[in-house]
């Protein structure tokens, strides 16, 4: 093994160790429980929530579901709405508990980094190019927050990157191309069964295989067959769970057209408004999130807040960011995906001929995904997150594209270090200001856009005026872009998510101490309080009931049924309205198990 590969493995191993040591056994939001429960159910040999068979159907039993109101009907045992192919991949990791599921994401993050490194190296002229791709992906994105979580974004990204990587191998020639094509399709299909939106990613990889490989029809057929197999499995699982033979459907209204695109509801005169809505959504998600509409739906009002003076949005205390506001260097990648289509002049080096086809293949993936979410409109929310998580699968590809744009350009280390150090000072100073400070908000929104524009200008001069004194400006700006992305992600995104995880981890530990270790139990917990308790189900025979789902209407009936199957019944009454407490506890002997947070046990 070469020294370069040994260095790469050592760095990735060190990074993975740090991520695992600093991970928190606490939930960030409900989506993590949704996926965790699917793996837990499979561990018990079923496709429904353990412990819910025989109980009266009630939305209170669907504590893990982000959208219980979207279910066509409530049944028991409770069906799980999460995409079905996460569970078999996560199953071995459930035996290591919550951090075992975190380990799955950490490993996926590291594999994605290694694939980006290898892909960038294949068409590089300088030894530094793959290291630039690695740095852009690992340090210059917002993946660390997701790598330390349980929701499946890193696993999804790894599967997608693996599929795209194998697609690239087909374009440069490989032994047994039909087997490689089928493997690429299989990874794309499994990725779709982990996150349904990856169906578009799979189509983009397939398009690249069709357009730019030899023996295209046979290889494309092999890719399609590989992709079809996991989609059939997903469809069969969904048919068993919900009665629809559809591989990419969570609930009856999932993937329906938004109102502004529904046929028969929009007058011809409103076609201009549709275009404006599409362009505005694209600009909000990719360039500047401050142009996003203030509220989309009543649900968003509970967790999304806008500051009218600056246009800043706050989700759970952190600033919501567009793609460029999280990672300014992505503008360089987007320009690469545009330049690769133009006719090259004789002797022109950038983008290099060897990488041109690869950039076009990446564009075949990226453009449809960006277009899909732009057309979906602002109503298509990516939920409670501080960055663009719908775009996360594209980040390794964007790092590779940006690295190829910088290939052939000298990037001395000392200007990189100076740019990074100076920007780090600025970021730290900004993040120390009060989040309500308007200067801080405007700086976090606008400075990365200025930095992105300067980086693009610096690249242009470095390519067309390579002997000018300005050639040192580009490495300064590359270092600044990396430092900005890393500093803002660690200091804002990750800091707030870890604060929430710490709170939930403390609540989890308190409840874990209060519950019996080896007896079947159930616990009533109100609204967001129940989210923290999800990891307990990996180690305890525990049913979690959320009485807020139906205002406690089914609480008394469920309590009696839980008693009848010999479960000890508890209630975490923190934040629970008194009328609901009475519906749960009236007529029963109560024992105070813990004062803070307040936990009571109900006795028959």
N, C-alpha and C positions, 0 to 999 in steps of 0.2 A: 504494500500500500504506500502511495506517495506521501511525502511530508505534507503536501497541501491537504489531502484527504484526512490525514491524522489530525492536523490542526482543526479542520472543520468539525470532525467528530468530537474532539476535545471541547471545543467551544459550545457545540450544541449540548453535549452532556452536562457541562457546567451550567448552561442556561436552564436546562430542564431541571437540574437539581435545585437551583435557586427558586424556580417557579413552584416546585412542589413544596419546598420548605416554607415558603411564604404564603402558600394557599390557605384559605380559611374554610372551616367546616360550617359554612353558613350560606343560606340562599340569597341570591340577589333579587329574583322575582319569580313569579309563578311558572313561567315557561320551563324552568329547570325541573320543577316537580313533575310537570307534564311528561317530559321525556324520561325522567327517572322512574316514574310509575310504570311506564311501558316495559322497561327492562326488568323491573321487579316482578311484574306479572308474568313475564316469560320465564323468569327463574322459578316461579311457582307452577310452571307448566300450563299457563292459561293466557288469554288475551284480554282479560278484564281485571279490575282492581281487586286484589286479594281482600277477603273479609267482607265483601259486599253482597255475596250470594245469599238469597233468602230474605234480605231486608226489603222494606217497602221502597219502591222507586221514589227518589227525591233529588232535586238539584243540590241539596245539602251534602250529598255523598260525593259530589263532583268537585271537591275542593281544589284539585290540581288543574282544572280545565280553565284556560284563560277566557274562553267564550262559552260558558255553560248555557247561556241564553240562546245560542245558535243551534242547539241540538233539536232535532225534529221531535224527539220524545225522550223521556227519562225512563230508563229501565235498570234492572239489576239482574245479574251482576253488572256493575258499571263498566261500560265500554270506554276504551281509551282512544282519544281523537288524534294523538300524535302520529306523525308519519311512521309506518310500521317497521322500517328496516333499521332504525337506530337500535332497537331492542336486541336483536341477535348479535350486533357488533359490540354492544356495551355489556352484554350478559356476563362474560368472564370477569369484568371489572367490578360488578356489583358485589362480589364476594370480598372486595377490599373496602367496602363502605363508600361513603360520599367522596372521599379523596381518591378512591379507585376510579370513579367516574371522571374526576378532575384529571387524573393521570392519563386517561384516554385522550382528552383534549390536548394535554401537554405533548404527548407523543405525536399526535396529529400535527400540531404546530411545528415541531422539530422536523418531521418528515417533509412538510411543505417547504420549510426553509432549505432543506437539502436538495429538494427537487428544483427549486428556483435557482440555487447555486449551479447545479449540474446543467440545467437548461441554458442559463446565461453563458456558461463556459463553452458550450458547444459551438457558438458562432462568435466568440470573442477573439480579438487580436491582441489584447493586453491581458496579462495575468491578473490585473486588478479588477477586471470587469465582473467576474462572478462574485467577488467580495463586495463590490458595490451593490449588486443585486441582493446579496444576503443582508447587507446593512440597511438598505432601503426597506426590505420586507420586515426584518426583525425589529429594527429600531425606528423606522420611519412610518409604521402603520399603527393601527389601534387594536392589534391582535392580543396583546398581553392580557388585557382585561378578560377577553373571551377564553384564552388558554387556561385561566385559573377558575373557570366556571364549569358548569355541568351541561348547560344548553349546548347543542351539538354543532356550533358554528365552525369550530376548528376541525372536527371530524368531517363535516361537509366540505370544507375548503380543501382538506387533504385529498379526499376522494375526487373532487373536481380537478385539482391540480394534477393528480396522478393520471386522470383520463386525458387531460390536455397534453401532458408530458409524453404519454405513449403515442398520442396523435402526432406529436412533433417527431418522434422516432420513426414513425412510418414515412414521413416526408424525406428523411435523409437516408433511408434504407436500413433494413433490419432483417435478421434471419426470422423465418416463420412469420411473415407479415400478417397472415390471416389470424394466427393465434394472438398476436399482439393487438390487432384490431378488435378482436372479440374481447380481450382483456380491457381495452380502453372503453369499449361500450359497456362492459359489465360494471366498471367503476362509475361511469356516468349514470347508469341505471340505478345502482345502489345509492349514489349521491342524491338522486331524485327521490328515492324512498326514505331519505333522511331529512331532506328539506325539499318540498314540492317545487319551489321556484327553480330548482336546478334542472328542470325539464328544458328550460330555455338554454342553459349552459350546455346540456347534452346535445341539443340541436346545433349549437354553435360549433362544438367539437366535431360533430358529424359532418357539418358543412365544410370545415377545413379538411377533413379526410377526403370528402368527395371531390373537392376542387383541386387539391394540390398533392395528390399521391398518384403513383403509378398503379396500374391495374385497379383503377378507382372503383369500378363497379363491384368487383369481388370483395375488395377490402371494405367498401362501404356496407355491403351486405353483411359481412362478418361483424362490423361495428354495430349495425342495427340489431342483429340477432343477440349479441352480447347485451345490448341495452334493453332489449325486449324482455329478457328472462326475469330480471328483478322487478320490472314493471308489472309483469303478470303476477308475480308473488304479491306485490303491493295491492293489486286489484283484488286478488282472492282474499287477502286479509281484510280489506275494507268491506268486501261483500259479506264476510262473516260477521264483522263488527257492526256494520250499519246498513247493510242491504243494498249498497250501490257498488257495481262492478267498475270502479273508477280508480286508477292508481294514484291520482293526485287530487283527492277531494277530502277535506276535513269535515265540512258541514254543508247543509243544503245550499247556502248562498256563497260558498267559497269559489273563487275564480269567476264569479259572474261579472258582467261588464259594469263599469261605474255608470252612475246615472247620466253623465254628460255624453256617454257613448251609446246608450241603449237605444236601439232602433225604435222609431215611432214616438220617442219622448222629446226629441230635440228638433226644433224647427230649422229649416234650411238657413234662415237668417242667423242662426246661432253657431254656424260652423266656424266662424271667426273666433268665437269664444272658446270653442274646443281647442283650436290651435293655440290661443293665448294661454289656456289652462295647461296644455302640454308643455309649452315653452317655459312657463313659470315654474312648473313642477321640476322640470329638468334643471333649471337654474338654481332652484332652492336645494335640491339634493346634491348637485355636483359642485356649484360655485359658491352660493351665499344663501344660507338657510334663513336669513332674516326676511326674505321676500315671501316666505311661506305664509299661508293664511293663518290668522290668529287662532281660530278654533275650527276643527273639523269633527263634528259630532259632540254630543253631550259628554260621552265617556272621557274624551281627551281633557276636559276641563278639570278633572280631578287630579291629573298628574302633569299637566302641561301649562306653563305660565309664560306670557309674553310681556316684555317691557316695551311699551309703545314708543318711548323716546329713542331707543336704540334699535328696536326690532329684534332684540335678543330673546331667544326661547330658553327657558329653564325646565329641565326634566329632573325632578327629584333633587334639585340643587346644583346640577352641572349644566353648563352651556351646551345646547344642541348645535352640532357642527355639520356643515356640508362635507363633501369628499375633500375638496381642496383646503377647507378650513382645518381638517384633521391632518392632511398630508399635502403640503403645497407642491411637492415634487411630482405629484400625479399629473399636473398640467404637462410636464415633459412627456409622460407616457401617452397622454391623449394626442399630443402633437405627433408623436411617433406613429400612432395608428392612423393618422391622416396622411402624413408624408409618404408612407410606404406604398400608397396607391399611385403616386405621380411617376411620370416617366423620368428615369435617371439620366443625367447628362454623362457623357464620357468622362471617366476618371472620378466621378463623384463618389464620395466615401460614405456619406451619412444620409439615410440609413444604409448600412453596408448591404451589398447584394446578397450575401449568404443569409442575412437576417431578414431580408425583405419579405420573403414568403411566410416566415414564422410570424412576423408582425401582422401580416394580412390575416393569418389564421387566428391570431389573438383578437384582431378587430372583429372577426366573424363571431366571436363569443361576446365581446364587450359591448359592441353597438346594439345588438338585439336586447341585451339585458337593460342597458340604460334606456333604450327606447320603450321597452315594456313598462318600466316603472314611471317614465314620463307620461306615457299615454294613460296609465292607470289613474293619474291625477293626484292631487294633494290629499284626497280622502284615503288613499292607500297608505296608512300609517305603519311605520316600523316599530311602533310601540315605545316602551320605556327604555330608551337607550340614548347615549350621548353622541352617537356618530352614525354613519350609514351602514347598519348591519346587513341591509339587503344587498350591499355591494361587496361583502367581505370575501366571497369566493374568488373575486377577480384580483385581489391584492397581490398574490404571488406573480400573476401574469403582468400586472402593471409594473412591478419591480423589475422584472426581466426586460420589459420594453424600455424602461427608463435607462437601465444599465447599458443596453445596446446603443441608445442614443448618445451615451457618454463614452462609448468604446472608441478608441482611437484618439481621444483627447487627454492630454496630460493633466492629471489631478494631483499636484504635489501635496504631501501630507500636512505641511505646516499651515498653508492657507485653509485647508479643511478644518484643522484643529482650531485655528483662530476664529473662523466663522462659527463653528459649533460653540466655542467657549463664550463668545460675545453674545450669541443668541440665547444661550442658556441663562446668562445673567438677566437678560431682558425678560425671559419667560418667568423666571423665579420672582422677579420684581413685580410683574403683572399679577401672578397668582397669589401674591401676598396681600394684594388689595382686596377690599370687601367685594364679594360677588355682586352686590347691588351698585357698586361704583360704575357710572356710565362710561368713564374713560376705559376701565378694564374691559367692559363688554365690547365697546367699539374696537379696542385694540385686538381682542381675541377674534373678532369677526373680520376685520379688514386687513390687519397686518399680514396674515398668511396669504391673502390674495395679492398683496403688493409683492411679497416674497416670491410667489409663484411667477408673477409677471417678470420680475427681475431675473429669476433663474432662467426663464425662457430666453430673455434678451441676452443674458450672459452666454448661454449655449450658442445662440446665433453668432455672436461675435467670435467665440472660440473656434467655431467651424469656418467662418468666412474671413476672419482676421487672426489666424493662429499666431502670427509673429508680433501682434500688438501688445503693448504693456497690459492691456485689459485681460490678457489670458489668465491672470491670477484671480480675476473676479469670479470666474465660474466655480473653482473649488471653494472659495469663500462662501458662495451662495449654496452650493451643495451641502457643505457642513452646516450652514444656517438652517436649511430646510430639514435636515435630519434632527438637529437639536430642537427645532420648534415642534416637530411632530412628536418626538419622544417626550419632551418636557410637558407639553400640553396634555398628552395622553396620561402620563404618570401623575401629573399634578392636578388634573381636573377629572378626567374620566375615571381612571383607576382609583384615585383617592376617594371619590364619592361612592363608587361601587363597593370599595372595601369598607367604608364606613357603614354602609347598609348591611354588608355581610357580617361585620363584627357585631352589630346590634342583633341580628337574627341568630348568630352563633351563640351569643350569651343567652338569649331566650331559649334556644334549643337545649343548651346544657342544663338550664334550670329545670325545664320540663322533663328532661331525661332523668334527672336525679329524683324527680317526684313520682315517676311512674314505675310500676313493677317491672323488674328486669325479665322475668321468665313466665309471666302470665299474659293471656290475651287481654287486651285493653282497648278502650275507645276514648277519644277526647273530643269535646266540643270546643271549637276555637273560632273567634269571630273575625271575619273579613281578612285583612292582611296578617293578622296574628297567626292564622293557620299556615301561612306560607313557610314560616320558620321551622315548622314541625316536620316537614316532608322527609328530611334525611333520617328521622327516627324509624321510618318504615323499612329501611334497609337492614336494621338490626333487631327490630321489635315486631311482634304480631300486634299491629296497631291499626285501628280504623280512625280516620280523621273526619270529623263532621263540621261543616261550616253553616251554622244556622242563619247567617246573613243572606244566604242564597234564596231563602223563602220566608224571611222575617220570622223564623222560628216556628212556622206552621207545622212542620213535620217533626219537631224536636221531641215532643212527648212520645209519639209513636215509635220513633227510632230508639229512644232511650229504653223503652220497654222491650223492644226486640233485641237490643244489645244485651240487656240483662238476661233474656231468655236463652241466648246462646252462650251464657256464662262468661261474658266479658265484664271486667271491671270498668266502670264508666267515670270519667273525669271531665272537668270543664276548666279551661283557661279563661277566666272571666275578665281579663284585662281588656279594656275598650269595649266590652259587651254591654249593650243597653239593658237597663233593668227589666223591661218587659220581656226580653228574650231570656234573660236569666231565670225569670219566674216560670216561663214555659218549659224550660229544661228541668228545673229543680223542684217545682211545686209538689208538695205531698211526699217528699222524700227526706230521709235523714242525710244531712250534709256534714262532711268532715273537711276541715281546712287542712290541706296538705302542705301548702307553701304560701307565705304572705306576699313575696315579691319575686316574680309576678304572681298574682293571686290565683291559686289552683285549688279547686275543691273536688272531693270525691263524693259521688252520689251512691247511696246504699238503697237497695230495694226495700 
